[in-house]
Amino acid sequence: MPRFILPLLLALAGLVLFGHGAYIHAKALVAQVLLERAFTKTIATGRETKPWSWADTWPVARIEIKRIHASAIVLSGSSGQALAFGPGHVEGTPDAGEAGVAVYSAHRDTHFAFLKHVVIGDEIDVTRSDGRKFRYRADATSVVHFDTSGIDPLAGGHQLVLSTCWPFDALTPGPERYLLHATMIGSLPVSR
Amino acid sequence: MTTCDEIESDKSSARPSLIRLALFLVMQGVAVILVGFAALFLSFEPAWSAERLSAAFLKPGDARSGSLLLKTEEGYADASRLGIDVDLTISGPTVRARVTQIFRNPTKDWVEAVYVYPLPSGGAVDTLKMVIGDRVVVGDIKERQQAKAIYEQAKQNGQKAALTEQERPNIFTNSVANIGPGETVLVQIEYQEPVQQSGSEFSLRVPMVVAPRYNPAPVVQSVDFRPDGGGWGATKSDPVPDRNRISPEVQDPATNAPVNPTSITVRLQAGFPLGEVKSHHHTVKTEKPDASTSIIRLAEGPAPADRDFELTWKPAAEKAPSVGLFRERVGDSDYLLAFLTPPAVEQAVQKPLPREVIFVIDNSGSMGGTSIIQAKASLIYALGRLQPGDRFNVIRFDNTMNMLFPGAVPADREHVRRATDFVSALRAEGGTEMVPAMRAALTDSVGDANYVRQVVFLTDGAIGNEQQLFETINALRGRSRIFMVGIGSAPNTYLMTRAAELGRGTFTHIGSVEQVEDRMRGLFAKLENPAVTNLTAKFSDATADVTPAAIPDLYRDEPLVLAAKLDKLAGSVEIKGRIGDRPWVVTLPLANAAEGKGLSKLWARRKIADAEVARTTRQASSEDADKRILALALEHQLVTRLTSLVAVDKTPSRSQGEPLKLSELPINLPAGWDFTKVFGERPQLPATPTERRADADEARLQVAALKRAQPVVTPVPDSVKLPKTATDAELKMIGGVILLTVSLILLGFNRRRQMSLG
């Protein structure tokens, strides 16, 4: 019998590890559903709506890239907790549609996994919590070190940066970030 | 050899077990995912339930005196306050004040500071200087909207900028943009003010604290009828439209140490040998370098800014100088400031008329503590001073109102006793609905011309709807005269002086219980003695623009203060009037005027106040009044309701910020500026505004950005720090699969061993 113990233990450990990994994905998936609901309500009521009662963040925008059918609800703040559920609006950067550089950040393996499919020229639509919608066009990409991003949030123009970890297929966290730069090409009619 | 055989013989049974294995894996996977989903709703770190905002954040407009609000992302964090330094130089008739506030930004973020503070209502603010680190920023006067726009623009550009705005003639707001982490900010305001004189006593008051105001809710609309009597009018919704900008929150002294240490230095050069110099609410040390000069400092070092500083001085001589004449030449105009105290003439011919006095006492919550004690003591003193032939009534108000008697009653012993009991029983609580009380006091139902009608109004003036009160006074004053008695350590002097001016009465201030008797005696001297009426000023040679245009009546011990702009300093000025029933004439030769400082500013400030009064009394349309105010303010560099001081630092705060300026201007950068190929190194991202779209669109968006209620977030890091955006999900899942596979292989191996053994 003792010879079963080792494989069983290994199986258990494997199960736990796999569970953790799956949990991260599950969280990301389920949260987006709840967030979508909360965001719809936010636009309708004009008030910050928490996706679930004990959440310490709330949806602030929706990013859509129609060509690749990608969509994600952006949360306020870019703490680790917020990023588990959706892309975060990086603190200290303006809202989308305002002058400056709005920065949204998300995990490369969940919400921003689609970034590798985005090509220059793609249109990115951002809907704000006040219902206003802005269209950006992807016009550059770059890879930077996380603390020397060179992004000045108060730079001129109306820009958007989507950021995630680089390289896309690496398994371990690293210091490099992939940035997709986009410039506003106009605001879209409000759809309520 | 046996092993080899065994392996071969085992091959046939390998297939079903593999299927079983796969099934097992699938089941495991499903279980894991189920566990994962379940865990989503169960296992959250405790930190998650924490409240989003901590209680340390204040609401905008929550500033009390001298408190600096730092706009951060989460709200407004109160910055540490290092101190206030007030430096006053009194030269003859004028006071030049330099108020320096020193603040530190202790946070790690770039911040915008919004700062609310009081100044004397007659003060002409003409200078704003700001020292940030080693940088001095000097303000320019601009129209208010324009100044605001300049400021917002600079703020977005990352430049340091400062803005001084007037909320009320005695409440100002400073905004300072882009203060770096750990930086110390010096805000310096300078203003000019005339010295106050009453009888032989000269005085000076420096407000230190914006008392919390009661702002009536816009429940009842007031109706605004056009003066032409056509019957058409407009309803006004909110009596205090700017309530957010002037309603500060009070710090509970029971739970907080006093803040805003203030040091005060007064250089008093009265121009005559000084007698008694007295500070009423602060203990001071006085140095006397010579007979007519004193240097006054606070005795116990800096004191918390929680009460007004009041200084009075008297001449050494028995009688104060009854005439003062000062001049200043600015541009090609001469400015003249004249002080003239009419003689106290005893009434010889006829007995003064009996009086009908309506006492109004404010017993709202803001009067709690020592204020209500002072108010009650003052009123009881006043009741004791009534003559048998007089009539009186008492009205008390908070957010409700009571009249002691249905109408004015004779001041006999019984009525006075009842009134004294009524006043003694008053307690301070509730809101401050001043307008209905004023309306009731001004209702002159009997209209008996054999009585002189006087309203004595005791309050701290802690309301935000001053304008409503002024309009009530203007509409209803009739033959009544209003005597304001300001109670407490920080009364609203703007309300007091303007209400007294509109009500053709006076303003008496009582700052402590000790002052009650002295000041009330002074007030009664004014109430009981005939006023100096029908005053006119005539210049013999010069063409003069005189303020006040219509000289108000003067009461006992009050000086006539006259400011004038002259085309030439020649000839004399003749002042005529009536003291009671006697004519009075004085001629002052202008050549004897002494050199004064800042008189032009005082003249302009006084003219602006005249225009504001004309606007309230509908003698001028608001457009005309505004036009006049704007012209005066811009010419004389003064902060008013319509003009602000704005200072923009030309040097950008951040070295990286320089490219911003170009981008904010509507300049198109070269088309085809392409960074697509730059993959990896991108040294100067801020300098890479990519291709542009239509100019019109850009401009519209920029205007929208300027108009936005909540301006761009203020912390300005040099470059955004990007969050960690990799999970170990894949790593864990791969690890898990490997472990599971290994365990399965081991299991299979074991089974085979068992089978072979069995």
Interface residues (C-beta under 8 A of the other chain):
Chain A: R3 F4 L6 P7 L8 L9 L10 A11 A13 G14 L15 V16 L17 F18 G19 H20 G21 A22 Y23 I24 H25 A26 K27 V30 A31 W54 A55 D56 S78 S79 G80 Q81 L83 A84 G88 V90 E91 G92 T93 P94 G97 E98 A99 G100 V101 V103 S105 A106 H107 R108 D109 T110 F112 I120 D139 A140 T141 S142 V143 V144 F146 D147 T148 S149 G150 I151 D152 P153 L154 A155 G156 G157 H158 Q159 S163 T164 C165 A170 L171 T172 P173 G174 R177 H181 T183 M184 I185 G186 S187
Chain B: Q28 G29 A31 V32 I33 V35 G36 F37 A39 L40 F44 E45 A47 W48 S49 A50 R52 E73 D109 Q156 N157 G158 Q656 G657 P659 L660 L662 S663 E664 D674 F675 T676 V678 F679 G680 R682 P683 Q684 L685 P686 T688 P689 T690 E691 R692 R693 D697 E698 L701 Q702 A705 R708 V712 V713 P715 V716 P717 D718 S719 V720 K721 L722 P723 K724 T725 A726 T727 D728 A729 E730 L731 K732 M733 I734 G735 G736 V737 I738 L739 L740 T741 V742 S743 L744 L746 L747 N750
